[in-house]
Each structure stands twice: as C-alpha cells, then as structure tokens.
Amino acid sequence: MRVEVVLAWPDRYLRRELELPEGCSVAEAVEMAALDVAGETVATAVHGVLARPTQALREGDRVELLRPLLADPKENRRRRARGGD
C-alpha cells in the first residue's frame, strides 16, 4: 500500500511517499520515512485527525508529523480581536 508522511514548517516541508505492506502502523511509517531526525515532533495525525502510533494505515493515507505550537492559538485570537495584530 502507498502512504505519504509529511513534516511541515511555516516556510517549507519534507514529504516521503512510502510503499508499505498491508497492516503497517503509523509508528512504522514514521520510522521508515525518517523525517524527524531532530526529534521535534510531539504527535501524529492521519489526514488531520490525531492518531495513535499503533493505528493501522490504509492505502492513500497521509501521516502528518506534528510539531509543538509556537504560540497559544487562543491568545493569538484575543490579540487579533483587540487589534494588536
């Protein structure tokens, strides 16, 4: 089965397409893609939905490596509402 693993930053991204055997997990795909060499991801998602490392993948899935937030989204919205941004 073919899956995609993506690690993104605001200005760039890394992407790997993998051909994996049926029944592979999110953790196995992340390991095979070897994109997170700096260990900066804190979670994974499949098509934008948080995923456990043991979750089985299906043909065409996109695994997203999630990095820590740099700012609190709620605080950003408050600042914009006050006109500070």
FENLIN-V136063 format. One record per backbone hydrogen bond with DSSP energy under -0.5 kcal/mol. CO is the residue of the C=O (numbers start at 1). NH is the residue of the N-H. If there is no record, write none. Layout:
# FENLIN-V136063
co=<CO/CO>
nh=<NH/NH>
This chain:
# FENLIN-V136063
co=<1/2/3/4/5/6/7/12/14/16/16/18/18/21/24/25/26/27/28/29/30/30/35/36/40/43/44/45/45/46/49/51/52/53/55/57/58/61/61/62/62/63/64/64/65/66/66/71/72/73/74/75/76/77/78/79/80>
nh=<20/60/18/63/16/65/14/9/7/5/18/3/20/24/57/29/30/31/32/33/34/35/37/39/68/66/51/47/64/49/46/44/55/27/26/23/61/4/63/47/64/6/45/66/8/42/43/73/76/77/78/79/80/81/82/84/83>
